[in-house]
Amino acid sequence: MNIHLKLDIARANFDLSVDVQLPAHGITVIYGPSGCGKTTLLRCVAGLEPWARGVVQLGHEVWQDDAQAVNLPTHQRAVGYVFQEASLFDHLDVAGNLAYGHQRAEKQSRNAMSQAVPQQTIELLGIGHLLKRRSHELSGGERQRVAIARALVTQPRLLLLDEPLAALDHARRQDVLPWLEKLRDDLNIPMLYVTHAVDEVARLADTLVVMNQGRVQANGPVADVLTQANLPVVLGEDAGALLTGIVLNIDTQWHLAQVGFAGGELWVRDSGLHVGQTVRLRVLARDVSVTLAAATHTSIQNHVPCVVDAITPEPHPSQTLLRLRCGDTVLLARVTARGVHELSLHVGMQVWAQVKSVALVK
Protein backbone atom coordinates (compact mmCIF):
# COMPACT_ATOMS: atom_id res chain seq x y z
CA MET A 1 0.00 0.00 0.00
CA ASN A 2 1.28 3.46 -0.93
CA ILE A 3 0.44 7.07 -0.22
CA HIS A 4 -0.07 9.06 -3.43
CA LEU A 5 0.27 12.83 -3.17
CA LYS A 6 -0.18 14.89 -6.31
CA LEU A 7 -0.77 18.47 -5.21
CA ASP A 8 -0.51 21.97 -6.64
CA ILE A 9 -1.12 25.26 -4.86
CA ALA A 10 0.09 28.81 -5.50
CA ARG A 11 1.92 30.70 -2.77
CA ALA A 12 3.25 34.26 -2.68
CA ASN A 13 6.91 33.21 -2.84
CA PHE A 14 6.66 29.83 -4.60
CA ASP A 15 4.24 27.40 -6.23
CA LEU A 16 3.94 24.01 -4.58
CA SER A 17 3.92 21.25 -7.18
CA VAL A 18 4.40 17.73 -5.83
CA ASP A 19 3.76 14.28 -7.28
CA VAL A 20 5.15 11.45 -5.12
CA GLN A 21 4.41 7.87 -4.15
CA LEU A 22 5.34 7.17 -0.52
CA PRO A 23 5.32 3.90 1.46
CA ALA A 24 2.38 3.59 3.84
CA HIS A 25 4.59 2.47 6.71
CA GLY A 26 7.34 3.86 8.91
CA ILE A 27 8.36 7.53 9.01
CA THR A 28 8.65 9.56 5.85
CA VAL A 29 10.60 12.70 6.67
CA ILE A 30 9.91 15.76 4.54
CA TYR A 31 13.12 17.77 4.71
CA GLY A 32 14.31 21.08 3.37
CA PRO A 33 15.07 24.71 4.26
CA SER A 34 12.53 27.02 5.84
CA GLY A 35 9.94 28.25 3.36
CA CYS A 36 10.34 25.40 0.86
CA GLY A 37 6.75 24.12 1.21
CA LYS A 38 7.04 21.36 3.81
CA THR A 39 4.26 22.59 6.10
CA THR A 40 2.08 23.58 3.13
CA LEU A 41 2.30 20.00 1.86
CA LEU A 42 1.25 18.63 5.25
CA ARG A 43 -1.68 21.05 5.42
CA CYS A 44 -2.79 19.96 1.94
CA VAL A 45 -2.79 16.32 3.06
CA ALA A 46 -4.90 17.25 6.09
CA GLY A 47 -7.39 19.16 3.94
CA LEU A 48 -6.51 22.52 5.49
CA GLU A 49 -5.68 24.25 2.20
CA PRO A 50 -8.96 24.82 0.31
CA TRP A 51 -7.18 26.04 -2.83
CA ALA A 52 -5.02 22.94 -3.21
CA ARG A 53 -5.72 20.87 -6.31
CA GLY A 54 -4.76 17.29 -7.06
CA VAL A 55 -4.87 13.86 -5.41
CA VAL A 56 -4.47 12.65 -1.83
CA GLN A 57 -4.82 8.88 -1.60
CA LEU A 58 -3.89 6.43 1.16
CA GLY A 59 -4.03 2.93 -0.29
CA HIS A 60 -7.57 2.55 -1.63
CA GLU A 61 -8.87 5.50 0.41
CA VAL A 62 -9.29 8.59 -1.75
CA TRP A 63 -9.38 11.77 0.32
CA GLN A 64 -9.04 14.10 -2.63
CA ASP A 65 -9.25 13.63 -6.39
CA ASP A 66 -10.38 16.72 -8.21
CA ALA A 67 -10.80 14.79 -11.47
CA GLN A 68 -13.50 12.75 -9.70
CA ALA A 69 -14.90 15.71 -7.72
CA VAL A 70 -13.78 14.14 -4.43
CA ASN A 71 -12.45 16.38 -1.65
CA LEU A 72 -13.17 15.24 1.88
CA PRO A 73 -13.15 17.90 4.59
CA THR A 74 -10.53 17.65 7.32
CA HIS A 75 -12.83 16.02 9.87
CA GLN A 76 -13.51 13.16 7.44
CA ARG A 77 -9.82 12.47 6.80
CA ALA A 78 -8.41 9.96 9.27
CA VAL A 79 -5.35 12.03 10.17
CA GLY A 80 -3.75 12.93 13.46
CA TYR A 81 -1.92 16.27 13.37
CA VAL A 82 0.88 17.32 15.75
CA PHE A 83 2.00 20.94 15.46
CA GLN A 84 5.21 22.72 16.53
CA GLU A 85 3.42 23.93 19.64
CA ALA A 86 1.56 21.34 21.64
CA SER A 87 -1.70 23.42 21.68
CA LEU A 88 -3.17 21.56 24.63
CA PHE A 89 -6.30 22.77 26.39
CA ASP A 90 -5.14 24.64 29.50
CA HIS A 91 -8.45 24.13 31.32
CA LEU A 92 -8.09 20.33 31.06
CA ASP A 93 -5.55 18.02 32.64
CA VAL A 94 -3.68 15.49 30.53
CA ALA A 95 -6.41 12.88 30.98
CA GLY A 96 -8.98 15.42 29.82
CA ASN A 97 -6.96 16.32 26.74
CA LEU A 98 -6.71 12.65 25.81
CA ALA A 99 -10.42 12.12 26.40
CA TYR A 100 -11.19 15.01 24.06
CA GLY A 101 -9.04 13.45 21.36
CA HIS A 102 -10.66 10.04 21.83
CA GLN A 103 -14.14 11.52 21.50
CA ARG A 104 -13.21 12.55 17.96
CA ALA A 105 -12.72 8.93 16.89
CA GLU A 106 -15.44 7.79 14.50
CA LYS A 107 -18.52 6.44 16.25
CA GLN A 108 -18.51 3.29 14.17
CA SER A 109 -15.08 2.46 15.62
CA ARG A 110 -16.35 2.48 19.17
CA ASN A 111 -15.80 -1.09 20.27
CA ALA A 112 -13.80 -2.92 22.90
CA MET A 113 -10.60 -2.45 20.91
CA SER A 114 -11.10 1.29 20.44
CA GLN A 115 -11.84 1.75 24.13
CA ALA A 116 -8.41 0.24 24.89
CA VAL A 117 -6.64 2.73 22.63
CA PRO A 118 -6.12 5.51 25.23
CA GLN A 119 -4.48 3.15 27.74
CA GLN A 120 -2.25 1.63 25.06
CA THR A 121 -1.19 5.11 23.95
CA ILE A 122 -0.52 6.20 27.53
CA GLU A 123 1.76 3.21 28.02
CA LEU A 124 3.44 3.63 24.64
CA LEU A 125 4.41 7.25 25.35
CA GLY A 126 5.10 6.80 29.06
CA ILE A 127 2.74 9.53 30.26
CA GLY A 128 0.76 7.62 32.88
CA HIS A 129 2.29 9.68 35.71
CA LEU A 130 1.24 12.92 34.00
CA LEU A 131 -2.51 12.29 33.69
CA LYS A 132 -3.59 14.61 36.52
CA ARG A 133 -1.33 17.49 35.52
CA ARG A 134 -2.44 20.62 33.65
CA SER A 135 -0.48 21.70 30.59
CA HIS A 136 1.27 24.55 32.44
CA GLU A 137 2.72 21.95 34.81
CA LEU A 138 4.41 20.02 31.99
CA SER A 139 7.84 20.52 30.48
CA GLY A 140 8.07 21.25 26.76
CA GLY A 141 8.99 17.65 26.01
CA GLU A 142 6.13 16.32 28.12
CA ARG A 143 3.66 18.62 26.36
CA GLN A 144 4.74 17.31 22.97
CA ARG A 145 4.41 13.70 24.12
CA VAL A 146 0.89 14.45 25.31
CA ALA A 147 0.10 16.20 22.02
CA ILE A 148 1.30 13.13 20.11
CA ALA A 149 -0.81 10.90 22.38
CA ARG A 150 -3.88 13.09 21.79
CA ALA A 151 -3.38 12.74 18.03
CA LEU A 152 -2.98 8.97 18.33
CA VAL A 153 -6.14 8.36 20.39
CA THR A 154 -8.18 9.66 17.45
CA GLN A 155 -7.13 6.36 15.80
CA PRO A 156 -5.70 7.99 12.66
CA ARG A 157 -4.76 6.15 9.49
CA LEU A 158 -1.97 8.69 8.95
CA LEU A 159 -0.04 10.74 11.51
CA LEU A 160 1.25 14.18 10.48
CA LEU A 161 4.01 15.79 12.55
CA ASP A 162 4.98 19.37 11.69
CA GLU A 163 8.41 20.05 13.23
CA PRO A 164 7.25 18.73 16.63
CA LEU A 165 10.66 19.34 18.22
CA ALA A 166 11.38 22.79 16.77
CA ALA A 167 10.23 24.66 19.88
CA LEU A 168 12.32 22.53 22.26
CA ASP A 169 15.89 23.06 23.41
CA HIS A 170 18.52 20.42 22.76
CA ALA A 171 18.03 18.58 26.04
CA ARG A 172 14.24 18.36 25.65
CA ARG A 173 14.62 17.22 22.03
CA GLN A 174 16.83 14.36 23.20
CA ASP A 175 14.12 13.43 25.70
CA VAL A 176 11.43 13.17 23.03
CA LEU A 177 13.40 11.49 20.21
CA PRO A 178 13.42 8.01 21.83
CA TRP A 179 9.62 8.14 22.10
CA LEU A 180 9.33 9.01 18.42
CA GLU A 181 11.58 6.05 17.62
CA LYS A 182 9.29 3.88 19.72
CA LEU A 183 6.27 5.07 17.76
CA ARG A 184 8.01 4.21 14.50
CA ASP A 185 9.01 0.75 15.70
CA ASP A 186 5.85 -0.23 17.61
CA LEU A 187 2.98 1.30 15.64
CA ASN A 188 1.62 0.28 12.27
CA ILE A 189 0.69 3.86 11.38
CA PRO A 190 2.50 5.70 8.57
CA MET A 191 3.89 9.08 9.56
CA LEU A 192 4.78 12.18 7.56
CA TYR A 193 7.32 14.12 9.60
CA VAL A 194 8.40 17.64 8.65
CA THR A 195 11.81 18.95 9.76
CA HIS A 196 14.83 20.94 8.66
CA ALA A 197 17.07 19.26 11.28
CA VAL A 198 19.46 16.69 9.81
CA ASP A 199 19.91 14.89 13.14
CA GLU A 200 16.17 14.12 13.17
CA VAL A 201 16.44 12.84 9.60
CA ALA A 202 19.32 10.53 10.55
CA ARG A 203 17.61 9.19 13.64
CA LEU A 204 13.99 8.81 12.54
CA ALA A 205 13.60 8.59 8.76
CA ASP A 206 12.85 5.42 6.85
CA THR A 207 12.01 7.37 3.70
CA LEU A 208 13.32 10.86 2.90
CA VAL A 209 11.68 13.50 0.70
CA VAL A 210 13.94 16.48 0.00
CA MET A 211 12.12 19.67 -0.98
CA ASN A 212 13.23 23.07 -2.22
CA GLN A 213 11.14 25.95 -3.59
CA GLY A 214 7.96 23.88 -3.62
CA ARG A 215 9.45 20.99 -5.58
CA VAL A 216 10.61 17.49 -4.63
CA GLN A 217 14.32 17.16 -5.39
CA ALA A 218 14.71 13.58 -4.19
CA ASN A 219 12.55 10.83 -2.74
CA GLY A 220 13.50 7.35 -1.56
CA PRO A 221 15.05 5.28 1.23
CA VAL A 222 16.90 7.63 3.56
CA ALA A 223 20.34 6.01 3.11
CA ASP A 224 20.06 6.29 -0.67
CA VAL A 225 18.93 9.92 -0.71
CA LEU A 226 21.55 11.14 1.77
CA THR A 227 24.36 9.83 -0.41
CA GLN A 228 23.22 11.50 -3.63
CA ALA A 229 26.22 13.77 -4.06
CA ASN A 230 24.41 16.11 -6.45
CA LEU A 231 21.83 17.28 -3.89
CA PRO A 232 22.88 20.74 -2.69
CA VAL A 233 20.19 20.79 -0.01
CA VAL A 234 21.83 17.97 1.95
CA LEU A 235 25.43 19.00 1.41
CA GLY A 236 27.52 21.44 3.41
CA GLU A 237 28.68 20.34 6.84
CA ASP A 238 25.75 17.93 7.10
CA ALA A 239 26.77 15.80 4.11
CA GLY A 240 27.25 12.20 5.12
CA ALA A 241 26.04 8.63 4.94
CA LEU A 242 23.59 6.68 7.08
CA LEU A 243 24.38 3.02 7.71
CA THR A 244 22.41 0.24 9.38
CA GLY A 245 24.48 -2.48 11.01
CA ILE A 246 24.60 -5.16 13.67
CA VAL A 247 26.84 -5.15 16.73
CA LEU A 248 29.34 -7.97 16.22
CA ASN A 249 31.67 -7.58 19.16
CA ILE A 250 32.24 -5.56 22.33
CA ASP A 251 35.76 -4.55 23.39
CA THR A 252 35.24 -4.10 27.12
CA GLN A 253 38.85 -3.00 27.72
CA TRP A 254 38.60 0.03 25.43
CA HIS A 255 34.81 0.57 25.63
CA LEU A 256 34.29 0.09 21.89
CA ALA A 257 31.73 -1.85 19.84
CA GLN A 258 32.35 -3.40 16.41
CA VAL A 259 29.44 -2.91 14.04
CA GLY A 260 29.16 -4.94 10.85
CA PHE A 261 27.34 -3.56 7.82
CA ALA A 262 26.93 -4.56 4.17
CA GLY A 263 30.46 -3.68 3.11
CA GLY A 264 32.66 -3.87 6.18
CA GLU A 265 32.95 -3.18 9.89
CA LEU A 266 33.36 -0.03 11.98
CA TRP A 267 34.40 0.47 15.59
CA VAL A 268 32.21 2.89 17.51
CA ARG A 269 32.01 4.10 21.09
CA ASP A 270 30.18 1.58 23.27
CA SER A 271 27.21 3.23 24.96
CA GLY A 272 25.71 0.11 26.49
CA LEU A 273 25.27 -1.86 23.27
CA HIS A 274 24.94 -5.63 23.10
CA VAL A 275 26.00 -8.20 20.51
CA GLY A 276 23.28 -8.77 17.93
CA GLN A 277 21.71 -5.34 18.39
CA THR A 278 20.71 -3.44 15.23
CA VAL A 279 21.97 0.15 15.18
CA ARG A 280 22.09 3.19 12.91
CA LEU A 281 25.39 4.90 12.25
CA ARG A 282 26.00 8.32 10.73
CA VAL A 283 29.33 8.97 9.02
CA LEU A 284 29.92 12.58 7.99
CA ALA A 285 31.85 13.26 4.79
CA ARG A 286 34.25 15.56 6.65
CA ASP A 287 35.31 12.58 8.81
CA VAL A 288 36.27 10.37 5.86
CA SER A 289 39.56 10.45 3.93
CA VAL A 290 40.99 8.05 1.36
CA THR A 291 44.28 6.24 0.85
CA LEU A 292 45.50 4.10 -2.03
CA ALA A 293 46.56 1.27 0.28
CA ALA A 294 45.52 0.04 3.70
CA ALA A 295 47.02 2.48 6.19
CA THR A 296 49.36 1.32 8.96
CA HIS A 297 50.80 3.09 12.00
CA THR A 298 47.79 5.39 12.33
CA SER A 299 45.48 6.23 15.20
CA ILE A 300 42.44 5.95 12.93
CA GLN A 301 40.79 2.62 13.74
CA ASN A 302 38.38 2.27 10.83
CA HIS A 303 39.59 1.33 7.34
CA VAL A 304 37.13 0.10 4.71
CA PRO A 305 37.97 -1.02 1.13
CA CYS A 306 35.89 0.94 -1.40
CA VAL A 307 35.57 1.87 -5.05
CA VAL A 308 35.27 5.48 -6.18
CA ASP A 309 31.71 5.77 -7.51
CA ALA A 310 31.53 9.51 -8.28
CA ILE A 311 33.64 12.66 -7.98
CA THR A 312 31.63 15.86 -7.53
CA PRO A 313 33.06 19.40 -7.28
CA GLU A 314 31.90 21.36 -4.23
CA PRO A 315 30.79 25.02 -4.28
CA HIS A 316 34.23 26.11 -3.06
CA PRO A 317 36.81 25.20 -5.73
CA SER A 318 39.23 23.78 -3.17
CA GLN A 319 36.83 20.99 -2.14
CA THR A 320 35.59 17.80 -3.78
CA LEU A 321 33.00 15.27 -2.65
CA LEU A 322 33.74 11.59 -3.30
CA ARG A 323 31.03 8.96 -3.41
CA LEU A 324 32.56 5.66 -2.32
CA ARG A 325 30.89 2.30 -2.79
CA CYS A 326 31.87 -0.21 -0.12
CA GLY A 327 30.08 -3.41 -1.09
CA ASP A 328 26.39 -2.60 -0.86
CA THR A 329 27.01 0.52 1.23
CA VAL A 330 27.84 4.06 0.15
CA LEU A 331 30.09 6.51 2.03
CA LEU A 332 30.83 10.14 1.24
CA ALA A 333 34.27 11.72 1.68
CA ARG A 334 35.08 15.41 1.51
CA VAL A 335 38.67 15.89 0.29
CA THR A 336 40.60 18.68 -1.37
CA ALA A 337 40.69 18.99 -5.14
CA ARG A 338 44.46 18.94 -4.85
CA GLY A 339 44.27 15.60 -3.05
CA VAL A 340 42.15 14.17 -5.87
CA HIS A 341 44.75 15.39 -8.38
CA GLU A 342 47.79 14.15 -6.48
CA LEU A 343 46.28 10.69 -5.94
CA SER A 344 45.01 10.59 -9.55
CA LEU A 345 41.60 9.52 -8.27
CA HIS A 346 39.04 8.49 -10.87
CA VAL A 347 35.71 6.70 -11.02
CA GLY A 348 36.12 2.93 -10.70
CA MET A 349 39.39 3.19 -8.78
CA GLN A 350 39.89 0.99 -5.71
CA VAL A 351 40.78 2.90 -2.55
CA TRP A 352 40.56 2.62 1.23
CA ALA A 353 38.23 4.84 3.23
CA GLN A 354 39.61 6.02 6.55
CA VAL A 355 36.77 6.87 8.94
CA LYS A 356 37.88 9.11 11.76
CA SER A 357 34.57 9.42 13.59
CA VAL A 358 31.26 7.56 13.60
CA ALA A 359 28.10 8.80 15.33
CA LEU A 360 25.69 6.27 16.81
CA VAL A 361 22.22 7.66 16.14
CA LYS A 362 20.13 4.73 17.36
Secondary structure, DSSP 8 states (H G I E B T S, - for coil): -EEEEEEEEE-SS-EEEEEEEEESSSEEEEE-STTSSHHHHHHHHHT--TT-EEEEEETTEEEEEGGGTEE--GGGS-EEEE-SS----TTSBHHHHHHHHHHTS-GGG-SHHHHHHHHHHHHHHT-GGGTT-BGGGS-HHHHHHHHHHHHHTT--SEEEEESTTTTS-HHHHHHHHHHHHHHHHH----EEEEE--HHHHHHH-SEEEEEETTEEEEEEEHHHHHT-TT-GGG-GGG-EEEEEEEEEEEETTTTEEEEEETTEEEEEE-SS--TT-EEEEEEEGGGEEEESS---S-S--EEEEEEEEEEEE-SSTTEEEEEEEETTEEEEEEEEHHHHHHTT--TT-EEEEEE---EE--
